[in-house]
């Protein structure tokens, strides 16, 4: 207990001055990059729910961080990240998805495409809470030529519900007895687990890409197909 309190005190000293700014920018940057540059393919947990929950916990335990600033910034970062993903999908088409990842990633893309085809506007909102879904849905919506303003509204709703919502949930979870005093430890454990699982996902995806590369060189070329159906125009 004393060790935990000492660690909390040391980390709280770090989160002062420029440390506060670095914390905000790091969290916001990871959220943005999770969908904008496909970072979430390999570390879906550290750019997703675990990151936001842990950030909320740390904010509650620190006397120098502001939950309103953090949550609003997360919401904006999530919104902008998906906007970039959508525009990339619209600009470069299905080939943009085909160039990312091996067999495991392509299987996840296929599932996300079916999900988008079934639920349309709501898929963009719901996918925020799905590790693979929030990575691919924006691009798939762009590839499917979803009406820009329909995507804009669904993206806004999803960014607020998921981004700000998960951060605030983590913040108030610290009010549970025993959690606030160990918030830094719990937050660190979340992030460490995310890194481990993220590395494992990267390694498996890389292995599947290397496995696919050899037979692909001798396989006859076939026309690319897409399960994405154009979204209904508003």
N, C-alpha and C positions, 0 to 999 in steps of 0.2 A: 504493500500500500504506500509506504514511504517512497519506494523507488518510483512508483507511478506518479506520485505527486511531484517528485523532483524532476522527472522527465517532462511533465506538463509545464513546470515552471521554466525549464530551459527552453522548450519549444515556444512558449509564450513570449519569451524575450526575443526570439528570432523574428516573431511576427510583429515587429514594430518598424516604423519608418518605411524604408524601401522593401522590407520583408513583406509588408501588407500588400504593396503594389505587385510584387512578384507573385504572391499567392493568387491574387485576383487574375492577373494576366495568364498565369499557368493554367488555372482551371478553365477560364474562358477560351484560351487557345486550344486546349485539348478537346473541348466540346465542339468548337468550330471545325477543327481538323478531322474530327471523327467522321463527318460526312463530306466535307468539302474536298478533302484530299484522300479519302478512303482509308484514313488511319484506323478507323474502327473495324476494318477487315481483320486486322491482326491483333488489335487490343480492344475488342468491343466492350470489355468490362471497365477498363481504366478510362475510356472516353464516354462511359454511359452511367448507368444507375449507381454503381459502386462509387464512382468519382463524386457524383453529386451528393450522395448520402454522406460520404466521408467528409466532404467539404462543409456540409451543413453542421456535422458534429464538431469539427474543428472550430468553426465560426462561433458556435455556442460556448465552447470552452475558452475561447480567447476573448480578452477584453478589448482587443484592438480591431477586430473585424466586424463589419456591418452586414447583417443578413440581407437587408434590402438591396444594398449595392451588389452583393454577390448574386442574389437571385435574379435581379433585373439584368445583370450582365450575362448570366447563364442563358436566360431566355433570349436575349438579343443574339448571342453567339450561336445558339441552336438554330434560330430562325435564319441567320445569314448563311450558316453552313449548308442548310438544305436548299436555300436559294441558289447557291453556287452549284450544288449537285444537280439541281433541276436544269439549270442553264447549260451545264456540260452535257447532260443527256440529250437535251434538245439540239445542241450544236453539233455533237459528234455522233449521235445515234447509237444503235445497238453494238457497233464495233467497239465503242468505248468500254462497255461492260465485258465484252469478250476478251479484251486485252488484260483484264485484271484477274489474277488467281488461276489455280488449277482446278482439278475435278471437284474438290470439296467446295470451293468458292462458287463454281458454276452451278452446283446442285443447290446451294443457298440462293443464288440469283433466280433459278427456275422456280423455287418455292415462293420467293417474294413476288415474282411476276404473276403467279397464280393468285396470290393474296390480293395484289393490286387489281387484277382483272375482276375479282369477285366484289371488292368493297369500294373501289374508286376513291372518292373524297375521304371517306372514313379510314381508308387504308393508310393514308398519310398521317393521320392523327394517331391511330392505334399502333402503327409501326414504331413510333417513338419509344414504346415500352418493350420492343423486341430487339435484342442485340444486333442481329443481322438485318432485320427489317429497316431500322433507322439508317443503316449505311446505304442500302440499295434503293429504297423506295423513291427518294428524290430523283435519282438518275432515271429509274424506270418510268416515273411519271413524265419526265422530260422526253424520253424516248417514245413513250406512248402519246405524245402531243397533247397532254392534258391541258385544258384551258388555263392560261397563266393566272387569271384572277381566282379561279377555283383552287388552284394549288396554293396561291398566296394566302387565302383564308384558312385552308386546312393546315398549312404550315404554321401560321400564326397561332391557331388554337393548340396544335400539338406542342409547339415550342413553349408556350406558357404552361400548359398542363404538365408536361414532362419536365422541362428545364427548371422552371421556378418551383413547381410542385415538389419534385424529388429533393431539391435543395432545402426547402422549408421543412419537409418531413424529417430529414436528417437533423435539422436544427432543433426541432421540438422533441426528437427522440432523445436528445441529451438531457431532457428533464426527467427521464426515467432514472430512479435511484441507482447509483453505481455506474451509470454510463458516462455522465459528464466528466467524472474524475479520471476516467480512462479513455476519453474521447480521442486523444492523439494516438494512443496505442491501437484502438479499434480502427481509426481511420488509416493508420499505417498498415494494419493487417489487411484491410480491404484492398489497398493499393498494391501491396506485395502479392496477394493472391491474384490480382488482376494481371500483374506483370508476368507471373508464372504461367497462368492460363493463356495469356496473349502470346508468349514465346512458344508455347506448345502449339497453338493454332497456326502461328507463322511457320513453324518447322513442318507440321503436317501438310500445310498448303504447299510449301516449297517442295516437299518430297513428291506430292501428287503431280506438281507441274513437271518435275524432272522425269517422272514415270510416264507422263502423257507425251513428253516431247519426242521420245524415241520412235514409237509406232506412228506418231503423227507425221513424221517426215516421209513415211512410205505410204500413207493412206491416201486414197484418191480424194481430191478436193470436192467439197459439197457446198451447196448454197447455204448461207447462214439463215437460221430461222429464229423467230421470236414469238414468245407466248404473250407478248404485251399487246393488248387491244387498246386502240385509241380511247381515251377517256371521253365521256359525253361532254359536249360543249355546254357552257352555261348559257 
